Amino acid sequence: MLQHQYIARESGEICTEKLLGDRSINLLYSRVREHAPAMFKALTSGHMSSLLGYLHFNMGLDQKRGKGLDLLASMGADWQECVDPPHAFDTPRKVFERKIRYWELRPMEDDPLVLVSPADAKVLIGTLTTTPQLFIKEKFFSPGELLDDARPWLKEFQDGDFAIFRLTPDKYHYNHLPVSGVVVDIYELEGRYHSCNPGAVMAIAGLYSKNRRIVTIIDTNVIGGSQVGLVAMIEVVALMIGDIVQCYSTIFYDTPKPVETGMFLHKGSPKSLYRPGSSTDILLFQHGTMDFSEDLQHNVKRRDVQSRFSSGLEHPLVETDIKVRSTIGRSRRV
């Protein structure tokens, strides 16, 4: 089976990802999906996803043996980044929903025209004009299905740019704002709870637009905004994700509140929290409004990296592992 590699942004190193449950995911998305479609549908339902999430993440950890810290260490997470003390991590859920001192440990450029990552994640970038294979073959998502054809937003992002941020279970699971601006629409679209393992993504055409998701449309061409037109931020649930909690806060994680139409949102602030598991953020930008960072543009086309997302496509598609609030691009407005 083809291994999946990515580029570590800070070091430039080629890393091989250890995909959690890879054999089970491939069994589910090949044999079960093909030969037992009713079972496949049941296993990717909201009820089953919530049950799996409860069984995996709510069982207590043995604090006498330091299992909470052991779990953090096994995930490659540093407990010293966390807001809460070590003894607070008495269930896997608390480990996965940890808060970090992002204001100290995830610095953000002061430039108001800079666009930032919404998550600690592996990012894949592209444009609808130069990578049409994604949409002709619908390997990742159909923009119309993703945004909902019944809404007026599809035409606004025609020929625009996109960034897909894949959060694996080990990652910090708060989403932060990639831009500053005013919310002009926010809505939820129902769907399934498919895994975001690369094997599952390639097995299901338009997988991201089949999962349950929350779409937030932000107008950044306002006073204090990021001046990059309309931005769509789509938060996509995955297997064992029970919910997406909207919990916007301007000061650390204090006084969280739901995101609503008309609110001004500040770039870099926490916006929402995924319940434990894997999940995905997708950003859509309008045509000609921004440029991605040069290193991300270079990495996505590298041919010396074995990416499952490149399999069967005419050109490489390579992810870069990045930190939340780190720069991903810049508005073209001077």
C-alpha positions as CSV (number, residue, x, y, z in Angstrom):
1,M,0.0,0.0,0.0
2,L,1.3,3.5,-0.9
3,Q,2.7,5.3,2.1
4,H,1.6,8.9,2.7
5,Q,4.2,11.6,3.2
6,Y,4.1,15.3,3.8
7,I,6.5,18.2,4.3
8,A,7.2,19.6,7.7
9,R,7.2,23.4,7.1
10,E,9.6,24.5,9.8
11,S,12.3,22.0,8.9
12,G,11.6,21.2,5.3
13,E,11.9,17.5,6.1
14,I,9.9,14.8,4.3
15,C,7.9,12.9,6.9
16,T,5.9,9.7,6.6
17,E,2.6,9.8,8.3
18,K,1.5,7.0,10.6
19,L,-2.1,6.7,9.6
20,L,-4.3,5.7,12.6
21,G,-6.5,2.7,11.8
22,D,-5.3,2.6,8.3
23,R,-6.1,-1.1,7.7
24,S,-9.6,-0.7,9.2
25,I,-10.3,2.4,7.2
26,N,-9.2,0.7,3.9
27,L,-11.4,-2.4,4.8
28,L,-14.4,-0.2,5.5
29,Y,-13.9,1.9,2.3
30,S,-13.3,-1.1,0.0
31,R,-14.8,-4.4,0.9
32,V,-17.5,-3.3,3.3
33,R,-18.5,-0.3,1.1
34,E,-18.7,-2.6,-2.0
35,H,-20.2,-5.8,-0.6
36,A,-22.2,-4.5,2.4
37,P,-23.5,-1.0,1.6
38,A,-26.1,-1.1,4.4
39,M,-23.5,-1.8,7.0
40,F,-21.2,0.8,5.5
41,K,-24.0,3.4,5.7
42,A,-24.7,2.4,9.4
43,L,-21.0,2.6,10.3
44,T,-20.7,6.2,8.9
45,S,-24.0,7.4,10.5
46,G,-24.1,10.1,13.1
47,H,-25.3,7.7,15.8
48,M,-22.5,5.2,15.2
49,S,-19.9,8.0,15.0
50,S,-21.0,9.4,18.4
51,L,-21.0,6.0,19.9
52,L,-17.4,5.3,18.6
53,G,-16.4,8.7,19.9
54,Y,-17.8,8.0,23.3
55,L,-16.1,4.6,23.6
56,H,-12.7,5.9,22.4
57,F,-12.6,9.3,24.2
58,N,-14.6,9.2,27.4
59,M,-13.1,6.3,29.2
60,G,-11.1,7.3,32.2
61,L,-7.3,7.3,32.3
62,D,-5.1,6.0,35.1
63,Q,-3.6,9.2,36.6
64,K,-1.5,7.3,39.0
65,R,0.5,5.9,36.1
66,G,0.4,9.2,34.2
67,K,-1.6,7.9,31.4
68,G,-2.8,11.3,30.4
69,L,0.7,12.5,29.9
70,D,1.6,9.3,28.2
71,L,-1.2,9.8,25.7
72,L,-0.1,13.4,25.1
73,A,3.5,12.2,24.6
74,S,2.5,9.3,22.3
75,M,0.6,11.9,20.1
76,G,3.7,14.1,19.9
77,A,1.9,16.8,21.9
78,D,3.8,18.8,24.6
79,W,1.7,19.1,27.8
80,Q,3.7,22.2,28.7
81,E,1.9,24.0,25.8
82,C,-1.4,23.4,27.6
83,V,-3.4,25.8,29.6
84,D,-4.6,23.1,32.1
85,P,-2.3,21.3,34.5
86,P,-1.2,17.7,33.8
87,H,-3.6,16.1,36.4
88,A,-6.6,17.6,34.4
89,F,-6.1,15.2,31.6
90,D,-8.0,12.2,33.1
91,T,-9.9,11.2,29.9
92,P,-8.8,11.0,26.2
93,R,-11.5,13.5,25.4
94,K,-9.8,16.1,27.7
95,V,-6.5,15.4,26.0
96,F,-8.0,15.9,22.5
97,E,-9.9,19.0,23.5
98,R,-6.9,20.6,25.2
99,K,-6.4,24.3,25.2
100,I,-3.0,25.7,24.5
101,R,-1.3,29.1,25.1
102,Y,-1.6,30.0,21.5
103,W,-1.0,33.7,22.2
104,E,2.6,32.7,23.3
105,L,3.3,29.5,21.3
106,R,1.5,30.1,18.0
107,P,2.7,33.7,17.0
108,M,1.0,35.6,14.2
109,E,2.3,38.3,11.9
110,D,1.1,41.8,12.7
111,D,0.5,42.6,9.0
112,P,-3.3,43.0,8.6
113,L,-3.2,41.7,5.0
114,V,-1.7,38.4,6.0
115,L,-3.9,35.3,6.0
116,V,-3.3,32.6,8.5
117,S,-3.9,28.9,9.1
118,P,-7.1,28.1,11.0
119,A,-5.6,25.0,12.6
120,D,-2.6,22.9,13.4
121,A,-2.9,20.7,10.3
122,K,-1.6,19.4,7.1
123,V,-2.5,21.8,4.3
124,L,-3.1,21.2,0.6
125,I,-3.5,24.3,-1.6
126,G,-4.7,24.9,-5.1
127,T,-6.8,26.9,-7.5
128,L,-9.8,26.0,-9.6
129,T,-8.1,27.4,-12.7
130,T,-4.8,25.5,-12.5
131,T,-5.9,22.3,-10.8
132,P,-9.2,21.4,-12.6
133,Q,-8.5,17.7,-12.1
134,L,-9.7,18.0,-8.5
135,F,-13.1,19.1,-9.7
136,I,-13.5,17.2,-12.9
137,K,-12.8,14.0,-11.2
138,E,-14.4,15.2,-7.9
139,K,-11.6,13.5,-5.9
140,F,-11.9,16.0,-3.0
141,F,-15.1,18.0,-3.3
142,S,-17.5,19.6,-5.6
143,P,-17.8,23.3,-4.7
144,G,-21.5,23.3,-5.5
145,E,-22.2,20.4,-3.1
146,L,-19.8,21.8,-0.5
147,L,-21.5,25.2,-0.3
148,D,-25.0,24.0,-1.1
149,D,-26.3,24.9,-4.6
150,A,-29.4,26.4,-3.0
151,R,-27.3,29.1,-1.5
152,P,-26.0,32.2,-3.5
153,W,-22.3,31.7,-2.7
154,L,-21.1,29.3,-5.4
155,K,-20.7,32.0,-8.1
156,E,-18.7,34.1,-5.8
157,F,-15.9,31.6,-5.6
158,Q,-15.8,30.5,-9.2
159,D,-12.2,30.1,-10.4
160,G,-11.0,31.0,-6.9
161,D,-8.3,29.5,-4.6
162,F,-8.7,26.8,-2.0
163,A,-6.9,25.4,1.0
164,I,-7.7,22.1,2.7
165,F,-6.5,21.6,6.3
166,R,-6.6,18.0,7.5
167,L,-6.6,17.7,11.3
168,T,-5.4,14.2,12.4
169,P,-6.5,13.0,15.9
170,D,-3.2,14.0,17.5
171,K,-3.7,17.7,16.6
172,Y,-4.9,20.6,18.7
173,H,-8.6,20.7,17.8
174,Y,-9.6,24.4,18.1
175,N,-10.2,26.3,14.9
176,H,-9.0,29.9,14.7
177,L,-10.0,32.6,12.3
178,P,-7.9,32.8,9.2
179,V,-9.1,36.4,8.4
180,S,-10.8,39.4,10.0
181,G,-14.2,40.4,8.8
182,V,-17.9,40.4,9.2
183,V,-20.0,37.3,9.1
184,V,-22.6,37.6,6.3
185,D,-23.9,34.0,6.5
186,I,-23.4,30.9,8.7
187,Y,-25.3,27.6,8.1
188,E,-25.1,23.9,8.8
189,L,-25.4,21.2,6.2
190,E,-26.3,17.7,7.2
191,G,-24.3,14.7,6.0
192,R,-22.4,11.6,7.0
193,Y,-19.4,11.0,9.2
194,H,-16.7,9.6,6.9
195,S,-13.1,9.3,7.9
196,C,-10.7,11.9,6.6
197,N,-7.9,9.3,6.2
198,P,-6.3,9.9,2.8
199,G,-7.3,6.4,1.7
200,A,-11.0,7.2,2.5
201,V,-10.8,10.6,0.7
202,M,-9.6,9.0,-2.5
203,A,-12.1,6.2,-2.3
204,I,-15.2,8.4,-2.0
205,A,-15.8,11.0,-4.8
206,G,-16.6,14.3,-3.3
207,L,-16.2,13.0,0.3
208,Y,-15.8,16.4,1.9
209,S,-19.0,17.6,0.4
210,K,-20.8,14.4,1.7
211,N,-19.9,15.0,5.4
212,R,-21.8,17.1,7.9
213,R,-20.3,20.6,7.8
214,I,-20.7,24.2,9.0
215,V,-20.2,27.0,6.4
216,T,-19.2,30.5,7.5
217,I,-19.1,33.3,4.8
218,I,-16.9,36.2,5.9
219,D,-16.7,39.6,4.2
220,T,-13.2,40.9,4.7
221,N,-13.6,44.1,2.6
222,V,-14.7,46.1,5.7
223,I,-12.9,48.5,8.0
224,G,-10.4,46.4,10.0
225,G,-10.9,43.5,7.7
226,S,-8.2,41.4,5.8
227,Q,-9.2,43.0,2.4
228,V,-9.4,39.7,0.5
229,G,-13.1,39.8,-0.5
230,L,-15.4,37.0,0.6
231,V,-13.9,34.0,2.3
232,A,-15.7,30.7,2.9
233,M,-14.6,28.8,6.0
234,I,-16.1,25.2,5.9
235,E,-15.6,23.0,9.0
236,V,-16.1,19.4,8.1
237,V,-16.8,16.6,10.6
238,A,-15.3,13.2,10.3
239,L,-15.5,9.8,11.9
240,M,-16.0,10.0,15.7
241,I,-16.6,13.7,15.6
242,G,-19.8,14.3,17.6
243,D,-20.1,18.0,17.1
244,I,-18.6,21.3,16.1
245,V,-18.9,23.8,18.9
246,Q,-18.9,27.4,17.9
247,C,-17.1,29.2,20.7
248,Y,-15.7,32.5,19.4
249,S,-13.6,34.4,21.9
250,T,-11.5,37.6,21.5
251,I,-9.4,37.1,24.7
252,F,-7.8,33.7,25.1
253,Y,-10.7,31.2,25.5
254,D,-12.7,33.5,27.8
255,T,-16.4,34.2,27.5
256,P,-16.9,32.0,24.4
257,K,-20.0,32.8,22.3
258,P,-21.6,31.3,19.2
259,V,-20.8,32.8,15.8
260,E,-23.8,34.7,14.3
261,T,-24.5,36.8,11.2
262,G,-23.4,40.4,11.6
263,M,-20.5,39.7,14.0
264,F,-17.1,41.1,13.4
265,L,-14.5,38.3,13.8
266,H,-10.8,39.0,14.6
267,K,-8.1,37.0,12.8
268,G,-6.3,34.5,14.9
269,S,-9.0,34.2,17.6
270,P,-10.5,30.8,18.5
271,K,-13.7,30.2,16.5
272,S,-14.8,26.7,17.2
273,L,-13.9,23.3,18.6
274,Y,-14.1,19.9,17.0
275,R,-15.1,17.0,19.3
276,P,-12.3,14.3,19.2
277,G,-11.3,12.5,16.1
278,S,-10.1,13.6,12.7
279,S,-11.6,16.5,10.9
280,T,-11.0,19.0,8.1
281,D,-11.2,22.8,7.5
282,I,-11.6,24.1,3.9
283,L,-11.0,27.7,2.9
284,L,-12.3,29.2,-0.4
285,F,-11.1,32.5,-1.6
286,Q,-12.4,34.6,-4.5
287,H,-10.5,34.7,-7.8
288,G,-7.5,37.1,-7.9
289,T,-7.8,38.3,-4.3
290,M,-4.8,36.6,-2.7
291,D,-1.5,34.8,-3.1
292,F,-0.4,31.7,-1.2
293,S,3.0,31.7,0.5
294,E,5.8,30.7,-1.8
295,D,6.9,27.7,0.3
296,L,3.4,26.2,0.2
297,Q,3.2,26.7,-3.6
298,H,6.6,25.0,-4.0
299,N,5.8,22.1,-1.6
300,V,2.5,21.1,-3.2
301,K,4.2,20.4,-6.5
302,R,7.2,18.4,-5.2
303,R,7.8,15.1,-7.0
304,D,10.0,13.5,-4.4
305,V,7.2,12.9,-1.9
306,Q,4.9,9.9,-1.9
307,S,1.4,11.4,-1.4
308,R,-1.7,9.3,-1.7
309,F,-3.4,12.5,-2.9
310,S,-1.1,12.3,-6.0
311,S,-2.1,8.8,-6.9
312,G,-3.9,8.7,-10.3
313,L,-3.6,12.5,-10.9
314,E,-1.6,14.2,-13.6
315,H,0.6,16.2,-11.2
316,P,1.8,16.0,-7.5
317,L,-0.4,17.1,-4.7
318,V,1.7,17.3,-1.5
319,E,0.6,18.5,2.0
320,T,2.6,20.8,4.3
321,D,2.4,20.4,8.0
322,I,1.8,23.9,9.5
323,K,0.8,25.6,12.8
324,V,-2.3,27.4,13.6
325,R,-2.0,31.2,13.1
326,S,1.0,30.8,10.8
327,T,1.0,32.7,7.5
328,I,-0.5,30.9,4.5
329,G,-0.8,33.8,2.1
330,R,-1.5,37.5,1.7
331,S,-4.1,39.8,0.2
332,R,-3.2,41.3,-3.2
333,R,-4.6,44.6,-2.1
334,V,-1.8,47.2,-1.6
